[in-house]
Amino acid sequence: MKIFHTSDLHLREDRPERIKALTEILKLARQEKIDLLLIAGDMFDSDKEADKLRPKLRKMFSGNPFVIRVIPGNHDEKAFRKDHYMGENVNVYVIKPFETEDFEDVRIVAVPYFDVEINTLISKLKDTTDSCKTNILLIHCSLDIPYIKREDFGEEQKHGYMPVSSSILADAGFDYIMAGHFHSRFMENRISEKCSVIYPGSPVSITKKEQGKRCVNFLDTKKSILKPLEINSFYYETISVIFDPFDEEKGITYLENEIKKHDLYNTEIEINLYGFIKTEEVKFKQMIDVITRGIAPQNINHGYKNIKSLLEDSLYKKFEHKLKKLEINDESKQQIRSMVLNAFSNIKALEG
């Protein structure tokens, strides 16, 4: 089977970019000829938004050559009922603590979000797996992987929703844990020789913490292929440049190339410009304006310092002469130079 896995769309009527992201997922799913689309929670931002958008989604979800399966998340826990019609070939797993469904060579065990510690259900979940199939646990949870930071869960960083121990999940008999709730980015973590946990990340940036191009998780069970696929959706991007007064062109070129990587129609870019320059500030800003055309001026932080006069200082010239003689690599020299330039510029500012 070919499977798409996504989560955390947080659909809202007043956020058209999120609905567009869902449209793009469905479009890509048709292109990839998938069999099954899994949405691992928080499809809606709230129960009220679900009521507003359900009629629109019925049309979007109907007529697709694949089936769609959804679990509630902590944001839309009460948004679904068995008598709701979500569209053709769509089913929402609402039976607690979990329910099971078979597709060809795949078994889905779905845990709708509710106030429980999954660790207490592991023994029952173990009994659901089928040794003849690829077993997938669909869940919306907080997982105890060390390098996941709380802020990576979006606006919900202060709460440990549906906490799960990865060490306990590792022995539950599943091949894949397809999870939701982690917003930041696509993440695959192998928790045992057999089992991987996959968070696809939100397919559209919900806050500025979701940086970079967004994607969905793609699994081909027959070819054992699991990988992220980029989607054409809205995202935030931050570009930072540290200028070297002795090679300003390097920073300019880097900034220009980084901007070219992004479609400004789908991206809100924030630019941070640091370091030191010796070009006249008005002229330098004019160069930046040309490169950043199309980016909102309030999203550009001109945090660099002009040190043209400082470079002519006799004391600094002595320092630069000695620095060039040091037998260290260029990166170390640049770090030392930056520290000294910052100190000199601060002293000059105090002198008025």
Contacts in CASP RR format, 6 or more apart in sequence:
PFRMAT RR
TARGET T0000
AUTHOR 0000-0000-0000
METHOD contacts of the structure
MODEL  1
MKIFHTSDLHLREDRPERIKALTEILKLARQEKIDLLLIAGDMFDSDKEA
DKLRPKLRKMFSGNPFVIRVIPGNHDEKAFRKDHYMGENVNVYVIKPFET
EDFEDVRIVAVPYFDVEINTLISKLKDTTDSCKTNILLIHCSLDIPYIKR
EDFGEEQKHGYMPVSSSILADAGFDYIMAGHFHSRFMENRISEKCSVIYP
GSPVSITKKEQGKRCVNFLDTKKSILKPLEINSFYYETISVIFDPFDEEK
GITYLENEIKKHDLYNTEIEINLYGFIKTEEVKFKQMIDVITRGIAPQNI
NHGYKNIKSLLEDSLYKKFEHKLKKLEINDESKQQIRSMVLNAFSNIKAL
EG
1 35 0 8 1.000
1 36 0 8 1.000
1 103 0 8 1.000
1 104 0 8 1.000
1 105 0 8 1.000
1 106 0 8 1.000
1 134 0 8 1.000
1 219 0 8 1.000
1 220 0 8 1.000
1 221 0 8 1.000
1 222 0 8 1.000
2 32 0 8 1.000
2 33 0 8 1.000
2 34 0 8 1.000
2 35 0 8 1.000
2 36 0 8 1.000
2 218 0 8 1.000
2 219 0 8 1.000
2 220 0 8 1.000
2 221 0 8 1.000
3 34 0 8 1.000
3 35 0 8 1.000
3 36 0 8 1.000
3 37 0 8 1.000
3 38 0 8 1.000
3 106 0 8 1.000
3 136 0 8 1.000
3 218 0 8 1.000
3 219 0 8 1.000
3 220 0 8 1.000
3 221 0 8 1.000
4 25 0 8 1.000
4 28 0 8 1.000
4 29 0 8 1.000
4 32 0 8 1.000
4 34 0 8 1.000
4 36 0 8 1.000
4 37 0 8 1.000
4 38 0 8 1.000
4 216 0 8 1.000
4 217 0 8 1.000
4 218 0 8 1.000
4 229 0 8 1.000
5 37 0 8 1.000
5 38 0 8 1.000
5 40 0 8 1.000
5 178 0 8 1.000
5 198 0 8 1.000
5 200 0 8 1.000
5 216 0 8 1.000
5 217 0 8 1.000
5 218 0 8 1.000
5 219 0 8 1.000
6 25 0 8 1.000
6 37 0 8 1.000
6 38 0 8 1.000
6 39 0 8 1.000
6 40 0 8 1.000
6 200 0 8 1.000
6 201 0 8 1.000
6 203 0 8 1.000
6 216 0 8 1.000
6 217 0 8 1.000
7 39 0 8 1.000
7 40 0 8 1.000
7 41 0 8 1.000
7 42 0 8 1.000
7 43 0 8 1.000
7 140 0 8 1.000
7 179 0 8 1.000
7 180 0 8 1.000
7 181 0 8 1.000
7 199 0 8 1.000
7 200 0 8 1.000
7 201 0 8 1.000
7 202 0 8 1.000
8 40 0 8 1.000
8 41 0 8 1.000
8 42 0 8 1.000
8 180 0 8 1.000
8 181 0 8 1.000
8 182 0 8 1.000
8 183 0 8 1.000
8 201 0 8 1.000
8 202 0 8 1.000
8 203 0 8 1.000
8 206 0 8 1.000
9 18 0 8 1.000
9 21 0 8 1.000
9 22 0 8 1.000
9 39 0 8 1.000
9 42 0 8 1.000
9 43 0 8 1.000
9 44 0 8 1.000
9 202 0 8 1.000
9 203 0 8 1.000
9 204 0 8 1.000
10 18 0 8 1.000
10 42 0 8 1.000
10 44 0 8 1.000
10 45 0 8 1.000
10 75 0 8 1.000
10 202 0 8 1.000
10 206 0 8 1.000
11 18 0 8 1.000
11 19 0 8 1.000
11 22 0 8 1.000
11 43 0 8 1.000
11 44 0 8 1.000
11 45 0 8 1.000
11 49 0 8 1.000
11 50 0 8 1.000
11 53 0 8 1.000
11 57 0 8 1.000
12 18 0 8 1.000
12 44 0 8 1.000
12 45 0 8 1.000
12 46 0 8 1.000
12 49 0 8 1.000
12 53 0 8 1.000
13 49 0 8 1.000
13 52 0 8 1.000
13 53 0 8 1.000
15 45 0 8 1.000
17 204 0 8 1.000
17 233 0 8 1.000
17 234 0 8 1.000
18 204 0 8 1.000
18 206 0 8 1.000
18 234 0 8 1.000
19 53 0 8 1.000
19 56 0 8 1.000
20 204 0 8 1.000
20 233 0 8 1.000
20 234 0 8 1.000
21 203 0 8 1.000
21 204 0 8 1.000
21 214 0 8 1.000
21 231 0 8 1.000
21 233 0 8 1.000
21 234 0 8 1.000
22 57 0 8 1.000
22 60 0 8 1.000
22 203 0 8 1.000
23 60 0 8 1.000
24 203 0 8 1.000
24 231 0 8 1.000
24 232 0 8 1.000
24 233 0 8 1.000
25 37 0 8 1.000
25 203 0 8 1.000
25 216 0 8 1.000
25 231 0 8 1.000
26 37 0 8 1.000
26 60 0 8 1.000
26 61 0 8 1.000
26 64 0 8 1.000
28 216 0 8 1.000
28 229 0 8 1.000
28 231 0 8 1.000
29 37 0 8 1.000
29 64 0 8 1.000
29 66 0 8 1.000
30 64 0 8 1.000
30 65 0 8 1.000
30 66 0 8 1.000
32 218 0 8 1.000
32 229 0 8 1.000
33 65 0 8 1.000
34 66 0 8 1.000
34 218 0 8 1.000
35 66 0 8 1.000
35 67 0 8 1.000
35 103 0 8 1.000
35 104 0 8 1.000
36 66 0 8 1.000
36 67 0 8 1.000
36 68 0 8 1.000
36 69 0 8 1.000
36 103 0 8 1.000
36 106 0 8 1.000
37 64 0 8 1.000
37 66 0 8 1.000
37 67 0 8 1.000
37 68 0 8 1.000
37 69 0 8 1.000
38 69 0 8 1.000
38 70 0 8 1.000
38 108 0 8 1.000
38 136 0 8 1.000
38 138 0 8 1.000
38 178 0 8 1.000
39 68 0 8 1.000
39 69 0 8 1.000
39 70 0 8 1.000
39 71 0 8 1.000
40 71 0 8 1.000
40 138 0 8 1.000
40 139 0 8 1.000
40 140 0 8 1.000
40 178 0 8 1.000
40 179 0 8 1.000
40 180 0 8 1.000
40 181 0 8 1.000
40 200 0 8 1.000
41 70 0 8 1.000
41 71 0 8 1.000
41 72 0 8 1.000
41 73 0 8 1.000
41 75 0 8 1.000
41 76 0 8 1.000
41 113 0 8 1.000
41 140 0 8 1.000
41 180 0 8 1.000
41 181 0 8 1.000
42 73 0 8 1.000
42 74 0 8 1.000
42 75 0 8 1.000
42 76 0 8 1.000
42 140 0 8 1.000
42 180 0 8 1.000
42 181 0 8 1.000
43 50 0 8 1.000
43 70 0 8 1.000
43 76 0 8 1.000
44 50 0 8 1.000
44 53 0 8 1.000
44 75 0 8 1.000
44 76 0 8 1.000
44 79 0 8 1.000
45 75 0 8 1.000
45 76 0 8 1.000
46 75 0 8 1.000
46 76 0 8 1.000
46 79 0 8 1.000
47 76 0 8 1.000
47 77 0 8 1.000
47 78 0 8 1.000
47 79 0 8 1.000
49 76 0 8 1.000
50 76 0 8 1.000
50 79 0 8 1.000
50 80 0 8 1.000
51 79 0 8 1.000
54 84 0 8 1.000
54 86 0 8 1.000
57 86 0 8 1.000
57 87 0 8 1.000
58 85 0 8 1.000
58 86 0 8 1.000
58 87 0 8 1.000
61 68 0 8 1.000
61 86 0 8 1.000
61 87 0 8 1.000
61 88 0 8 1.000
61 89 0 8 1.000
61 90 0 8 1.000
62 87 0 8 1.000
62 88 0 8 1.000
62 89 0 8 1.000
63 88 0 8 1.000
63 89 0 8 1.000
64 88 0 8 1.000
64 89 0 8 1.000
66 89 0 8 1.000
67 89 0 8 1.000
67 90 0 8 1.000
67 91 0 8 1.000
67 103 0 8 1.000
68 86 0 8 1.000
68 89 0 8 1.000
68 90 0 8 1.000
68 91 0 8 1.000
69 90 0 8 1.000
69 91 0 8 1.000
69 92 0 8 1.000
69 93 0 8 1.000
69 101 0 8 1.000
69 108 0 8 1.000
69 110 0 8 1.000
69 138 0 8 1.000
70 80 0 8 1.000
70 86 0 8 1.000
70 90 0 8 1.000
70 91 0 8 1.000
70 92 0 8 1.000
70 93 0 8 1.000
71 92 0 8 1.000
71 93 0 8 1.000
71 110 0 8 1.000
71 111 0 8 1.000
71 112 0 8 1.000
71 113 0 8 1.000
71 138 0 8 1.000
71 139 0 8 1.000
71 140 0 8 1.000
72 78 0 8 1.000
72 79 0 8 1.000
72 80 0 8 1.000
72 92 0 8 1.000
72 94 0 8 1.000
72 112 0 8 1.000
72 113 0 8 1.000
72 140 0 8 1.000
73 112 0 8 1.000
73 113 0 8 1.000
73 140 0 8 1.000
73 180 0 8 1.000
73 181 0 8 1.000
74 113 0 8 1.000
74 140 0 8 1.000
74 156 0 8 1.000
74 159 0 8 1.000
74 161 0 8 1.000
74 162 0 8 1.000
74 181 0 8 1.000
77 112 0 8 1.000
77 113 0 8 1.000
77 114 0 8 1.000
80 86 0 8 1.000
80 92 0 8 1.000
80 94 0 8 1.000
81 94 0 8 1.000
82 94 0 8 1.000
84 92 0 8 1.000
86 92 0 8 1.000
91 101 0 8 1.000
93 99 0 8 1.000
93 101 0 8 1.000
93 110 0 8 1.000
93 111 0 8 1.000
93 112 0 8 1.000
93 138 0 8 1.000
94 112 0 8 1.000
95 112 0 8 1.000
96 112 0 8 1.000
96 114 0 8 1.000
97 111 0 8 1.000
97 114 0 8 1.000
97 116 0 8 1.000
97 121 0 8 1.000
97 124 0 8 1.000
98 109 0 8 1.000
98 110 0 8 1.000
98 111 0 8 1.000
98 112 0 8 1.000
98 121 0 8 1.000
98 124 0 8 1.000
98 125 0 8 1.000
98 128 0 8 1.000
99 109 0 8 1.000
99 110 0 8 1.000
100 107 0 8 1.000
100 108 0 8 1.000
100 109 0 8 1.000
100 110 0 8 1.000
100 128 0 8 1.000
101 107 0 8 1.000
101 108 0 8 1.000
101 110 0 8 1.000
102 108 0 8 1.000
102 130 0 8 1.000
102 133 0 8 1.000
105 133 0 8 1.000
105 134 0 8 1.000
105 221 0 8 1.000
105 222 0 8 1.000
106 133 0 8 1.000
106 134 0 8 1.000
106 135 0 8 1.000
106 136 0 8 1.000
106 221 0 8 1.000
107 128 0 8 1.000
107 129 0 8 1.000
107 130 0 8 1.000
107 133 0 8 1.000
107 134 0 8 1.000
107 135 0 8 1.000
107 136 0 8 1.000
108 136 0 8 1.000
108 138 0 8 1.000
109 125 0 8 1.000
109 128 0 8 1.000
109 129 0 8 1.000
109 135 0 8 1.000
109 136 0 8 1.000
109 137 0 8 1.000
109 138 0 8 1.000
109 174 0 8 1.000
110 137 0 8 1.000
110 138 0 8 1.000
110 139 0 8 1.000
111 118 0 8 1.000
111 121 0 8 1.000
111 125 0 8 1.000
111 137 0 8 1.000
111 138 0 8 1.000
111 139 0 8 1.000
111 140 0 8 1.000
111 141 0 8 1.000
113 140 0 8 1.000
113 161 0 8 1.000
113 162 0 8 1.000
114 162 0 8 1.000
115 162 0 8 1.000
116 162 0 8 1.000
117 162 0 8 1.000
117 163 0 8 1.000
117 164 0 8 1.000
118 125 0 8 1.000
118 139 0 8 1.000
118 141 0 8 1.000
118 162 0 8 1.000
118 163 0 8 1.000
118 164 0 8 1.000
118 169 0 8 1.000
119 163 0 8 1.000
119 164 0 8 1.000
119 165 0 8 1.000
119 168 0 8 1.000
122 168 0 8 1.000
122 169 0 8 1.000
122 171 0 8 1.000
122 172 0 8 1.000
125 137 0 8 1.000
125 172 0 8 1.000
125 174 0 8 1.000
126 171 0 8 1.000
126 172 0 8 1.000
126 173 0 8 1.000
128 135 0 8 1.000
129 135 0 8 1.000
129 172 0 8 1.000
129 173 0 8 1.000
129 174 0 8 1.000
134 175 0 8 1.000
134 176 0 8 1.000
134 221 0 8 1.000
135 173 0 8 1.000
135 174 0 8 1.000
135 175 0 8 1.000
135 176 0 8 1.000
136 174 0 8 1.000
136 175 0 8 1.000
136 176 0 8 1.000
136 177 0 8 1.000
136 178 0 8 1.000
137 169 0 8 1.000
137 172 0 8 1.000
137 174 0 8 1.000
137 176 0 8 1.000
137 177 0 8 1.000
137 178 0 8 1.000
138 178 0 8 1.000
138 179 0 8 1.000
139 162 0 8 1.000
139 164 0 8 1.000
139 177 0 8 1.000
139 178 0 8 1.000
139 179 0 8 1.000
139 180 0 8 1.000
140 161 0 8 1.000
140 162 0 8 1.000
140 179 0 8 1.000
140 180 0 8 1.000
140 181 0 8 1.000
141 161 0 8 1.000
141 162 0 8 1.000
141 163 0 8 1.000
141 164 0 8 1.000
141 179 0 8 1.000
141 180 0 8 1.000
141 181 0 8 1.000
142 153 0 8 1.000
142 159 0 8 1.000
142 160 0 8 1.000
142 161 0 8 1.000
142 162 0 8 1.000
142 163 0 8 1.000
142 164 0 8 1.000
142 181 0 8 1.000
143 164 0 8 1.000
143 166 0 8 1.000
143 169 0 8 1.000
143 179 0 8 1.000
143 182 0 8 1.000
143 189 0 8 1.000
143 197 0 8 1.000
143 199 0 8 1.000
144 163 0 8 1.000
144 164 0 8 1.000
144 165 0 8 1.000
144 166 0 8 1.000
145 166 0 8 1.000
145 189 0 8 1.000
145 197 0 8 1.000
148 182 0 8 1.000
148 187 0 8 1.000
149 157 0 8 1.000
149 184 0 8 1.000
150 157 0 8 1.000
150 158 0 8 1.000
151 157 0 8 1.000
151 184 0 8 1.000
151 209 0 8 1.000
152 182 0 8 1.000
152 183 0 8 1.000
152 184 0 8 1.000
152 185 0 8 1.000
152 209 0 8 1.000
153 181 0 8 1.000
153 182 0 8 1.000
153 183 0 8 1.000
153 184 0 8 1.000
154 183 0 8 1.000
154 184 0 8 1.000
154 206 0 8 1.000
154 207 0 8 1.000
154 209 0 8 1.000
154 210 0 8 1.000
155 206 0 8 1.000
155 207 0 8 1.000
156 181 0 8 1.000
161 181 0 8 1.000
162 181 0 8 1.000
166 189 0 8 1.000
166 191 0 8 1.000
166 197 0 8 1.000
167 191 0 8 1.000
169 177 0 8 1.000
169 191 0 8 1.000
169 195 0 8 1.000
169 197 0 8 1.000
170 191 0 8 1.000
170 192 0 8 1.000
170 195 0 8 1.000
171 192 0 8 1.000
172 195 0 8 1.000
173 194 0 8 1.000
173 195 0 8 1.000
174 195 0 8 1.000
175 194 0 8 1.000
175 195 0 8 1.000
175 196 0 8 1.000
176 195 0 8 1.000
176 196 0 8 1.000
176 197 0 8 1.000
176 198 0 8 1.000
176 219 0 8 1.000
176 226 0 8 1.000
177 191 0 8 1.000
177 195 0 8 1.000
177 196 0 8 1.000
177 197 0 8 1.000
177 198 0 8 1.000
178 198 0 8 1.000
178 217 0 8 1.000
179 197 0 8 1.000
179 198 0 8 1.000
179 199 0 8 1.000
180 199 0 8 1.000
180 200 0 8 1.000
180 201 0 8 1.000
181 199 0 8 1.000
182 199 0 8 1.000
182 201 0 8 1.000
183 201 0 8 1.000
183 202 0 8 1.000
183 206 0 8 1.000
183 207 0 8 1.000
183 209 0 8 1.000
183 210 0 8 1.000
184 201 0 8 1.000
184 209 0 8 1.000
184 210 0 8 1.000
184 211 0 8 1.000
185 201 0 8 1.000
185 210 0 8 1.000
185 211 0 8 1.000
185 212 0 8 1.000
186 198 0 8 1.000
186 199 0 8 1.000
186 200 0 8 1.000
186 201 0 8 1.000
186 215 0 8 1.000
186 217 0 8 1.000
186 228 0 8 1.000
187 197 0 8 1.000
187 198 0 8 1.000
187 199 0 8 1.000
187 201 0 8 1.000
188 196 0 8 1.000
188 197 0 8 1.000
188 198 0 8 1.000
188 226 0 8 1.000
189 196 0 8 1.000
189 197 0 8 1.000
189 198 0 8 1.000
190 196 0 8 1.000
190 197 0 8 1.000
191 197 0 8 1.000
196 226 0 8 1.000
198 217 0 8 1.000
198 226 0 8 1.000
200 215 0 8 1.000
200 216 0 8 1.000
200 217 0 8 1.000
200 228 0 8 1.000
201 210 0 8 1.000
201 214 0 8 1.000
201 215 0 8 1.000
202 210 0 8 1.000
202 214 0 8 1.000
203 214 0 8 1.000
203 215 0 8 1.000
203 216 0 8 1.000
203 231 0 8 1.000
203 233 0 8 1.000
204 210 0 8 1.000
204 214 0 8 1.000
204 233 0 8 1.000
204 234 0 8 1.000
204 235 0 8 1.000
205 211 0 8 1.000
205 212 0 8 1.000
205 214 0 8 1.000
205 234 0 8 1.000
205 235 0 8 1.000
205 236 0 8 1.000
205 268 0 8 1.000
207 236 0 8 1.000
208 236 0 8 1.000
208 238 0 8 1.000
208 270 0 8 1.000
210 235 0 8 1.000
210 236 0 8 1.000
211 235 0 8 1.000
211 236 0 8 1.000
211 237 0 8 1.000
211 238 0 8 1.000
212 235 0 8 1.000
212 236 0 8 1.000
212 237 0 8 1.000
213 230 0 8 1.000
213 235 0 8 1.000
214 230 0 8 1.000
214 231 0 8 1.000
214 233 0 8 1.000
214 234 0 8 1.000
214 235 0 8 1.000
215 228 0 8 1.000
215 229 0 8 1.000
215 230 0 8 1.000
215 231 0 8 1.000
216 228 0 8 1.000
216 229 0 8 1.000
216 231 0 8 1.000
217 226 0 8 1.000
217 227 0 8 1.000
217 228 0 8 1.000
217 229 0 8 1.000
218 225 0 8 1.000
218 226 0 8 1.000
218 227 0 8 1.000
218 228 0 8 1.000
218 229 0 8 1.000
219 225 0 8 1.000
219 226 0 8 1.000
220 226 0 8 1.000
232 263 0 8 1.000
232 266 0 8 1.000
233 266 0 8 1.000
234 266 0 8 1.000
234 267 0 8 1.000
234 268 0 8 1.000
235 266 0 8 1.000
235 267 0 8 1.000
235 268 0 8 1.000
236 267 0 8 1.000
236 268 0 8 1.000
236 269 0 8 1.000
236 270 0 8 1.000
237 262 0 8 1.000
237 267 0 8 1.000
237 268 0 8 1.000
237 269 0 8 1.000
237 270 0 8 1.000
238 269 0 8 1.000
238 270 0 8 1.000
238 271 0 8 1.000
238 272 0 8 1.000
239 255 0 8 1.000
239 258 0 8 1.000
239 259 0 8 1.000
239 269 0 8 1.000
239 270 0 8 1.000
239 271 0 8 1.000
239 272 0 8 1.000
240 271 0 8 1.000
240 272 0 8 1.000
240 273 0 8 1.000
240 274 0 8 1.000
241 251 0 8 1.000
241 254 0 8 1.000
241 255 0 8 1.000
241 271 0 8 1.000
241 272 0 8 1.000
241 273 0 8 1.000
241 274 0 8 1.000
242 251 0 8 1.000
242 274 0 8 1.000
242 275 0 8 1.000
242 338 0 8 1.000
243 251 0 8 1.000
243 273 0 8 1.000
243 274 0 8 1.000
243 275 0 8 1.000
243 276 0 8 1.000
243 277 0 8 1.000
243 304 0 8 1.000
244 250 0 8 1.000
244 251 0 8 1.000
244 275 0 8 1.000
244 276 0 8 1.000
244 334 0 8 1.000
245 276 0 8 1.000
245 277 0 8 1.000
245 278 0 8 1.000
245 307 0 8 1.000
245 308 0 8 1.000
245 311 0 8 1.000
245 341 0 8 1.000
248 277 0 8 1.000
248 278 0 8 1.000
248 279 0 8 1.000
248 284 0 8 1.000
252 287 0 8 1.000
252 291 0 8 1.000
255 271 0 8 1.000
255 273 0 8 1.000
255 288 0 8 1.000
255 291 0 8 1.000
255 292 0 8 1.000
256 291 0 8 1.000
259 269 0 8 1.000
259 291 0 8 1.000
259 292 0 8 1.000
259 295 0 8 1.000
262 269 0 8 1.000
264 294 0 8 1.000
264 295 0 8 1.000
268 296 0 8 1.000
268 299 0 8 1.000
269 295 0 8 1.000
269 299 0 8 1.000
270 299 0 8 1.000
270 300 0 8 1.000
270 301 0 8 1.000
271 292 0 8 1.000
271 295 0 8 1.000
271 299 0 8 1.000
271 300 0 8 1.000
271 301 0 8 1.000
272 301 0 8 1.000
272 303 0 8 1.000
273 288 0 8 1.000
273 300 0 8 1.000
273 301 0 8 1.000
273 302 0 8 1.000
273 303 0 8 1.000
273 304 0 8 1.000
274 303 0 8 1.000
274 304 0 8 1.000
275 303 0 8 1.000
275 304 0 8 1.000
275 305 0 8 1.000
275 338 0 8 1.000
276 304 0 8 1.000
276 305 0 8 1.000
276 306 0 8 1.000
276 307 0 8 1.000
276 338 0 8 1.000
276 341 0 8 1.000
276 345 0 8 1.000
277 284 0 8 1.000
277 304 0 8 1.000
277 305 0 8 1.000
277 306 0 8 1.000
277 307 0 8 1.000
278 306 0 8 1.000
278 307 0 8 1.000
278 308 0 8 1.000
278 311 0 8 1.000
279 287 0 8 1.000
279 306 0 8 1.000
279 308 0 8 1.000
280 306 0 8 1.000
280 308 0 8 1.000
281 306 0 8 1.000
284 304 0 8 1.000
284 306 0 8 1.000
285 302 0 8 1.000
288 300 0 8 1.000
288 302 0 8 1.000
292 300 0 8 1.000
305 341 0 8 1.000
305 342 0 8 1.000
305 345 0 8 1.000
307 341 0 8 1.000
307 344 0 8 1.000
307 345 0 8 1.000
309 348 0 8 1.000
310 316 0 8 1.000
310 341 0 8 1.000
310 344 0 8 1.000
310 345 0 8 1.000
310 348 0 8 1.000
311 317 0 8 1.000
313 344 0 8 1.000
316 340 0 8 1.000
316 344 0 8 1.000
319 340 0 8 1.000
320 337 0 8 1.000
323 333 0 8 1.000
323 336 0 8 1.000
323 337 0 8 1.000
324 333 0 8 1.000
326 333 0 8 1.000
END
